[in-house]
């Protein structure tokens, strides 16, 4: 059975690879927008229903191709970084960028698929994010090393251009504050740039990379981020212990936040509590309470009985002694 299962698994891998290869050929010939599962099945001599067992829809096939492309260019970037060894950051950066460019030249259709115009009607799922972040993580790692190292030395601006650059910067800053046309043009340009699909993909990829770095650093007890956060919290706690002004500020912040939350969301809070309690089943709630504090209730009952008995015995004894 194990041999048969392994044979089926190998066959599935081979068929999946053949489907992807044919899809890439169609990408090169027709473009991603015209990719068709039926056309792929026809070229492979398969019936459409058989191909759907591997990729239920065109979008599923596109997603697989996109992940493969991102992984391929990511592997090229990571290999270039490893080959650069302990070179200075600018050399490593250049090596990685050259490797990505060489990959793009060797795989123009895959490059267009992941960095070109969005495919109409297709929305990339979250499963593409880890692969898409690989190149970004490599470049961010180089920048981090440069920041933690001696730093980068920027070439000085030629003396004859420095005064002109200062003047232009001052004029532009003034226009941004006072000139309506300049602000309108800047806002329109910003909207056009941020509205492009590739820019949105880049922002998402960069955020994913940064988030992954933050999570990774937070999980590492020896990371600089965790050490700095810990030191900052300890310093804040030490200051709060001896600084009355800071204590008052924190008290006011907490009080203000509590008042804001209660004032702004009191209806939602009341509704949440009311709906939660209303949804409780009486029998189930009773059993839960008994399960969690039943032993304590038994101790209370026993203690009450014992104390009451002792008190009664004491009163009876005293009354009998006085009567005697």
N, C-alpha and C positions, 0 to 999 in steps of 0.2 A: 504493500500500500504506500509506503514511504517513497519507493522508487517511482511509482505511478504519479504520486503527488509532485515529486521533483520534476518529472517530465512535463507535467501540465504547467507547472510554474515556469519552466524554461520556455515552453511554447508560448505562453502568454507574454513573457518578456520579449521574445523575438517578434511576435505579431505587433505588440505595442511599439517597438522600435521601428518596424516597417511602416506602420501608420504614421508615425511622426516624420519619418524620412519623406514619405509621399506628401505629407502636409507641407513640409518645408519646400519641396519642389513647387507646390502650388503657390506658396507665398512668393517665391521668386518669379513665377510666371504671371500670376494674377493679382497678387497683393492680398493682405489679410482680410480686407472687406469682402472678397469673393471666395474665401475659403468655404468649401462645402464638404460635408461628411459623405454625401452620396457620390460626389466626384472622386473622393479619396477611395471609397469602397470600390467604385467602378474600375479605377486604375489598378487596384490590388487584386481584382477578380473576386471580391467578397460581396455578399449580399449586405444591404444596409443594416438589416436587423442584427447581423453578426458583429458589425463594427460598433453598434450602439452598446454592446456588452462591454466594450473597452472604454468608449467615450460616449456618455449619454447624450451629449449635445455638442454643437460647434464651439460653444463657449468653454466647455470642459477641455476640448482639444486645444483651443487657444491658450487656456491657462497652463496646460502642460508644456506647450511650446515656449511660453513666456518664462516659466520657471526654469526650463532648461537653458534658455538664453541668458537669463540673469546669473544662473549658476556658472555657466561657461565663462562669461566675462568676469565674474567674481573670482573664479579660479585663476584666470589669467592675471588679475590684479594681485591676488595673494601670492602667486608664484613669483611675480616680479618683485614684490616686497621682500620675500624670503631670499631671492637671489641677490638683492642689494645689501643684505647683511647689516652690518653696523655703520653703513655710510651715513653721512650727514643728512638731516631731514630733507633738504632741497633736492639732493640726489635721489633719495628714495621716492619723493613726490614725482620727480621727472620720470623715473623708471616706471612707476605705476601708470602714469598718464600715457606714456609711450606704449605700454603693454595694452592698455584699453584701446588706444588708437589702432594699433596693429590688429587687435581682435576685430574692431569695427570694419577695417578694410578687408579682412579675410571673411567676415560674415555680415555683409551689408544688409541682407534682408532680415536677419535676426536683430541687427542693430536698429533697423527702422521699426521693427515690431515693438521693441521695448522703449525706444527713445524718440520715435517718430510721432506722426499724427495719431491720435486715438482711433481705435477701430470703432466705426459707427455701431451703436447698440450694445457694445461690450463694456462691462464694468469689472475691473480686475478685483478678485476676492482677496481677503486678508492672507490667504495661503501664499500669495506671491510676495508678501512683504519681506520675510526673512531672506529670500534669495536676492531681492532687489536691494537690500541693505548692505550686501557684502562689499561692493566697491566703496560705498560711502563710509563704512566702518574702517576700511583700510586707510582711506584718506584722512578721516578724523583722527585715527591713531597716530598718523604721521604728524599732524598739526599738534596733537597733545604732546608728543615727544618733543617737538620744537619748542612748545610753550614751557615745558618742564626743564628743558635744557638751557644752554646759554642764551637762547633767544635768537631771533632773526634780525639781521642788520639791514635796514632799508637803504637803498642808494640815495644819496642826497640829491635834492632838486637843484638843477643848475641855477646859479645866482641870477642870471638874466631872466629866468622864468619865474623865480620865487615871488617877486613883487607883483607880476602880472597874475599869477595864480591866486595870490591873496586878494587882489582887487576883484577878480572874477568871482571868487568865493563870497566875498562881502556883498557884491551886487546881487548875486543869486539869493543869498540869505535875506537881503532886504526885499527883493521881489517876492519871495515866498511869503513874507509877512504882510506886504502892502499891495501887491499887484494881483488883481483877481484873475487876469488871463494866465499868468504864470502858474498860480495855484490850480487853475482848471486844467491846464496842459499836464501838469505833474500828476494830478489825480487821474486823468484819463490814461496817461501812460502807465501808471501803477495798476489801474484796473485791467488794461490790456495785457500787461505782463503776468499778473497774478491769475488772470482768467484762462491762460493757456494750459492745456492739459498736461504738457510735459513739465511745466513749472509746478503745477499741483502735485504731479507724481514725484518731482524732485523734493518738494517740501515734505510730502508724506514719507519719502525714503529717508530724508535727513532727520526728521523727527523720530522715526523708528530707530535709526542708528543711535541718536542721542539718548533716547529712552532706554535702549538696550545697554548702553554704556553706563547710564545712571543706575539701572537695576543691578548690573554686574558689579559696579563699584560699591553699591549699598550692601550687597551680599558678601563682599570680601572684607573681612575684619581688618586687613592691613592696607586697604585702599586709602588714598589721600582724601577722597571725599568723605569717607566714613570717619577718619581720624579728625578731620577739620570740623565736621558736624558735631562729633562728640566733644571736642575741645570747646566749641562755641557754646554748646548746651551747658557744659560744666562751668564755663566762665559766666554765662548768664545766671545760673543758679547761685554761684558764689556772690555775684553782684546783688542779686535780689535778697540774699540773706543779710546784707549789711547796708543796702542803699534804700532808705525810706522813700525817696522820690521815685525810684524805679518800681518799688512795691506799689505805690499809689497809681503809677501809670498802668501797670499790669492789671491792678484791681479795676481801674476805670475801663480798660479795654475789655476785660472779661464781662464786666457789668453791662457795658454798652452792647457787646455782642449778644449777650443773653436777652437784653431788653429788645434788641432789634429782631432776633429770631422769634421771640414770643409775640411781639407786636405784629410782625409781618406775616408770620405763618401760624397764628393762633388757631385759625379755623381749620387749617390742615392738621395741626397737631391734635386738636380736639376730635376731629373726624377720625384720625388714625386710631386714637385710643378708644373712642366709642365703637368704631367698627370692629376693632380687634376684640374688645371685651364682648361685644354682641355676638361675635362669631364663635365664642367659646361654647362648647357643649358642657352642660352642668355635670353630668356623670363623669365625663372624661376629665374635666378640670378637677373634680373632687378626688379622683384616683391619682392624678398627677400631684396634687397637694399632699395627699396621704403618702405617696411614694417618696416625696422629697423631704417632708417634715413630719411624717407619721411617727417616727421614733421619738422626735422631740416632743410631740403632743403626748405620747404615752408617758414620757418622763414627767411632763407637767402634771398630768392626771395623777400619777403615782405620788409625786411630791405634794400635791394638794391634799391627797387622801391622808398621807402620813402626817403632814403638818397639822391638818385639821383634827386628826385623831389625837395627836399629842396635845394640842391646845384644849380639846374637850376633856382629855384625861386630867390635864393640869387644873382646869376650872373645877372639875368634879372633885378632885383631891382637896383643893383649897376650900371649896364649899363644905365638904365633909369635915375638914379639920376645924373650920370656924364654927360649924354647928356643934361639934363635939365640945 
